[in-house]
Amino acid sequence: MSKICQITGKKALNGNNVSHSKRRTKRTFDVNLFTKKFYYVEQDCWISLKISANGLRTINKKGLDAALTEAVEKGYCDWKSIKVIG
């Protein structure tokens, strides 16, 4: 699965490692992603999301349902990609 947050749409960036002699080699800056389970009250089920730390803060601020509907509207995820547990 790709390294993209399902709530905020954040993904890995490309950059350079810069040594002491200023030699540059390519590298990726990965997102702080982790898999977390949430209880989705509106559907009465558990769901598993791959979210970043910033996405977790968004869910805490707005609520799970509002954050999910906003992410689907912006195209960061769709309802089929959300994994339902049990």
MDAnalysis code that builds the backbone (N, CA, C; Angstrom):
import MDAnalysis as mda
import numpy as np

u = mda.Universe.empty(258, n_residues=86, atom_resindex=np.repeat(np.arange(86), 3), trajectory=True)
u.add_TopologyAttr("name", ["N", "CA", "C"] * 86)
u.add_TopologyAttr("resid", np.arange(1, 87))
u.add_TopologyAttr("resname", ["MET", "SER", "LYS", "ILE", "CYS", "GLN", "ILE", "THR", "GLY", "LYS", "LYS", "ALA", "LEU", "ASN", "GLY", "ASN", "ASN", "VAL", "SER", "HIS", "SER", "LYS", "ARG", "ARG", "THR", "LYS", "ARG", "THR", "PHE", "ASP", "VAL", "ASN", "LEU", "PHE", "THR", "LYS", "LYS", "PHE", "TYR", "TYR", "VAL", "GLU", "GLN", "ASP", "CYS", "TRP", "ILE", "SER", "LEU", "LYS", "ILE", "SER", "ALA", "ASN", "GLY", "LEU", "ARG", "THR", "ILE", "ASN", "LYS", "LYS", "GLY", "LEU", "ASP", "ALA", "ALA", "LEU", "THR", "GLU", "ALA", "VAL", "GLU", "LYS", "GLY", "TYR", "CYS", "ASP", "TRP", "LYS", "SER", "ILE", "LYS", "VAL", "ILE", "GLY"])
u.atoms.positions = np.array([
    [0.848, -1.181, 0.000],
    [0.000, 0.000, 0.000],
    [0.889, 1.238, 0.000],
    [0.419, 2.290, -0.641],
    [1.232, 3.489, -0.774],
    [1.326, 4.252, 0.542],
    [2.316, 5.109, 0.615],
    [2.564, 5.889, 1.823],
    [1.846, 7.227, 1.729],
    [0.501, 7.163, 1.774],
    [-0.328, 8.359, 1.678],
    [-1.345, 8.339, 2.814],
    [-1.491, 9.468, 3.482],
    [-2.473, 9.583, 4.555],
    [-3.874, 9.625, 3.952],
    [-4.804, 8.855, 4.522],
    [-6.163, 8.800, 4.004],
    [-7.009, 9.994, 4.436],
    [-6.551, 10.780, 5.393],
    [-7.313, 11.931, 5.864],
    [-6.789, 13.238, 5.267],
    [-5.478, 13.443, 5.317],
    [-4.916, 14.712, 4.852],
    [-4.327, 14.643, 3.452],
    [-4.096, 13.449, 2.936],
    [-3.524, 13.314, 1.599],
    [-2.028, 13.553, 1.545],
    [-1.369, 13.632, 2.696],
    [0.071, 13.839, 2.720],
    [0.780, 12.616, 2.158],
    [1.858, 12.850, 1.394],
    [2.637, 11.747, 0.853],
    [4.113, 12.094, 0.876],
    [4.940, 11.117, 0.557],
    [6.385, 11.276, 0.657],
    [6.879, 12.342, -0.329],
    [7.880, 13.101, 0.108],
    [8.513, 14.128, -0.717],
    [9.922, 13.697, -1.083],
    [10.430, 14.232, -2.192],
    [11.794, 13.947, -2.598],
    [12.697, 15.104, -2.202],
    [13.941, 14.769, -1.884],
    [14.906, 15.797, -1.514],
    [16.312, 15.269, -1.660],
    [17.237, 15.920, -0.994],
    [18.639, 15.555, -1.077],
    [19.222, 15.308, 0.302],
    [20.090, 14.291, 0.403],
    [21.004, 14.189, 1.520],
    [22.185, 15.079, 1.178],
    [22.582, 15.934, 2.086],
    [23.708, 16.829, 1.827],
    [24.812, 16.482, 2.819],
    [25.939, 16.040, 2.292],
    [27.061, 15.668, 3.144],
    [27.844, 16.912, 3.558],
    [28.864, 16.691, 4.360],
    [29.710, 17.788, 4.823],
    [30.388, 18.495, 3.645],
    [30.724, 17.727, 2.617],
    [31.374, 18.307, 1.436],
    [30.355, 18.841, 0.426],
    [29.103, 18.940, 0.828],
    [27.993, 19.467, 0.026],
    [27.641, 18.578, -1.162],
    [28.043, 17.319, -1.150],
    [27.651, 16.386, -2.193],
    [26.192, 15.997, -1.951],
    [25.380, 16.019, -3.005],
    [23.951, 15.770, -2.867],
    [23.573, 14.429, -3.494],
    [22.848, 13.618, -2.712],
    [22.291, 12.364, -3.207],
    [20.801, 12.351, -2.890],
    [20.016, 11.752, -3.770],
    [18.563, 11.762, -3.624],
    [18.105, 10.912, -2.435],
    [17.012, 11.362, -1.809],
    [16.387, 10.639, -0.715],
    [14.907, 10.991, -0.677],
    [14.132, 10.263, 0.119],
    [12.720, 10.586, 0.290],
    [12.458, 10.971, 1.742],
    [11.609, 11.951, 1.916],
    [11.137, 12.344, 3.235],
    [9.777, 11.692, 3.420],
    [9.711, 10.623, 4.215],
    [8.475, 9.879, 4.403],
    [7.563, 10.567, 5.415],
    [6.290, 10.299, 5.283],
    [5.283, 10.850, 6.182],
    [5.228, 9.989, 7.444],
    [4.879, 10.602, 8.569],
    [4.743, 9.890, 9.836],
    [3.407, 9.138, 9.834],
    [3.388, 7.976, 9.149],
    [2.162, 7.206, 8.979],
    [2.075, 6.050, 9.957],
    [0.869, 5.734, 10.368],
    [0.611, 4.536, 11.154],
    [-0.823, 4.098, 10.917],
    [-1.088, 2.835, 11.178],
    [-2.420, 2.273, 11.007],
    [-3.148, 2.329, 12.347],
    [-4.360, 2.874, 12.325],
    [-5.119, 3.054, 13.559],
    [-6.548, 2.604, 13.334],
    [-7.117, 1.972, 14.367],
    [-8.513, 1.547, 14.323],
    [-9.382, 2.590, 15.012],
    [-10.539, 2.860, 14.419],
    [-11.517, 3.791, 14.976],
    [-12.881, 3.116, 15.006],
    [-13.690, 3.495, 15.982],
    [-15.079, 3.036, 16.011],
    [-15.923, 4.084, 15.307],
    [-16.532, 3.687, 14.194],
    [-17.331, 4.588, 13.374],
    [-18.783, 4.477, 13.831],
    [-19.233, 5.450, 14.616],
    [-20.533, 5.390, 15.280],
    [-21.670, 5.404, 14.258],
    [-21.537, 6.186, 13.199],
    [-22.618, 6.321, 12.227],
    [-22.919, 5.001, 11.523],
    [-21.898, 4.182, 11.274],
    [-22.095, 2.884, 10.620],
    [-22.097, 1.729, 11.621],
    [-21.836, 1.995, 12.887],
    [-21.801, 1.004, 13.960],
    [-20.807, -0.119, 13.653],
    [-19.558, 0.276, 13.324],
    [-18.531, -0.721, 13.009],
    [-17.153, -0.121, 13.293],
    [-16.142, -0.987, 13.307],
    [-14.754, -0.559, 13.448],
    [-14.152, -0.413, 12.065],
    [-13.354, 0.639, 11.869],
    [-12.650, 0.833, 10.600],
    [-11.170, 1.012, 10.891],
    [-10.359, 0.671, 9.910],
    [-8.913, 0.813, 10.014],
    [-8.458, 1.838, 8.989],
    [-7.728, 2.849, 9.447],
    [-7.242, 3.904, 8.565],
    [-5.728, 3.999, 8.633],
    [-5.123, 4.346, 7.519],
    [-3.689, 4.626, 7.467],
    [-3.552, 6.149, 7.483],
    [-3.193, 6.695, 8.647],
    [-3.210, 8.146, 8.814],
    [-1.875, 8.651, 9.332],
    [-1.657, 9.938, 9.134],
    [-0.474, 10.603, 9.664],
    [-0.806, 11.190, 11.030],
    [0.203, 11.700, 11.701],
    [-0.014, 12.322, 13.008],
    [-0.898, 13.556, 12.861],
    [-0.715, 14.284, 11.778],
    [-1.558, 15.446, 11.528],
    [-3.001, 15.033, 11.241],
    [-3.189, 13.900, 10.581],
    [-4.535, 13.385, 10.334],
    [-5.237, 12.995, 11.615],
    [-4.485, 12.454, 12.570],
    [-5.059, 12.103, 13.869],
    [-5.519, 13.354, 14.612],
    [-4.744, 14.422, 14.522],
    [-5.147, 15.690, 15.137],
    [-6.408, 16.240, 14.473],
    [-6.516, 16.065, 13.160],
    [-7.706, 16.520, 12.442],
    [-8.942, 15.762, 12.903],
    [-8.804, 14.433, 13.084],
    [-9.930, 13.627, 13.558],
    [-10.316, 14.035, 14.975],
    [-9.345, 14.311, 15.827],
    [-9.648, 14.745, 17.197],
    [-10.354, 16.093, 17.216],
    [-10.021, 16.956, 16.271],
    [-10.594, 18.292, 16.240],
    [-12.007, 18.297, 15.644],
    [-12.176, 17.663, 14.467],
    [-13.439, 17.742, 13.738],
    [-14.385, 16.594, 14.011],
    [-13.840, 15.447, 14.412],
    [-14.649, 14.245, 14.548],
    [-14.394, 13.335, 13.360],
    [-14.627, 12.050, 13.562],
    [-14.312, 11.052, 12.540],
    [-15.181, 11.210, 11.306],
    [-16.480, 11.384, 11.479],
    [-17.381, 11.456, 10.331],
    [-17.094, 12.681, 9.474],
    [-16.882, 13.834, 10.099],
    [-16.611, 15.058, 9.350],
    [-15.270, 14.971, 8.622],
    [-14.265, 14.388, 9.275],
    [-12.952, 14.258, 8.649],
    [-13.001, 13.299, 7.460],
    [-13.745, 12.192, 7.594],
    [-13.855, 11.232, 6.493],
    [-14.614, 11.819, 5.303],
    [-15.724, 12.497, 5.554],
    [-16.484, 13.071, 4.436],
    [-15.682, 14.152, 3.729],
    [-14.915, 14.932, 4.481],
    [-14.073, 15.960, 3.866],
    [-12.957, 15.332, 3.027],
    [-12.382, 14.234, 3.516],
    [-11.318, 13.553, 2.775],
    [-11.860, 12.925, 1.498],
    [-13.071, 12.401, 1.540],
    [-13.674, 11.820, 0.335],
    [-14.000, 12.918, -0.672],
    [-14.486, 14.083, -0.200],
    [-14.783, 15.198, -1.098],
    [-13.522, 15.705, -1.793],
    [-12.413, 15.756, -1.059],
    [-11.167, 16.255, -1.629],
    [-10.442, 15.203, -2.464],
    [-10.895, 13.939, -2.380],
    [-10.313, 12.890, -3.206],
    [-9.122, 12.185, -2.595],
    [-8.902, 12.330, -1.295],
    [-7.775, 11.668, -0.640],
    [-8.039, 10.183, -0.443],
    [-9.292, 9.806, -0.303],
    [-9.676, 8.393, -0.189],
    [-11.100, 8.267, -0.691],
    [-11.547, 7.044, -0.864],
    [-12.946, 6.808, -1.199],
    [-13.509, 5.798, -0.208],
    [-14.814, 5.655, -0.211],
    [-15.446, 4.800, 0.777],
    [-15.046, 3.340, 0.613],
    [-14.663, 2.938, -0.614],
    [-14.270, 1.550, -0.853],
    [-12.885, 1.253, -0.297],
    [-12.022, 2.271, -0.181],
    [-10.663, 2.038, 0.308],
    [-10.587, 1.985, 1.833],
    [-11.664, 2.355, 2.522],
    [-11.689, 2.309, 3.979],
    [-11.959, 0.872, 4.413],
    [-11.051, 0.327, 5.194],
    [-11.129, -1.076, 5.593],
    [-12.044, -1.230, 6.805],
    [-13.109, -2.019, 6.644],
    [-14.055, -2.277, 7.732],
    [-13.634, -3.538, 8.449],
    [-13.546, -3.465, 9.772],
    [-13.144, -4.608, 10.595],
    [-14.372, -5.145, 11.307],
    [-14.657, -6.407, 11.127],
    [-15.768, -7.059, 11.826],
    [-17.065, -6.523, 11.412],
])
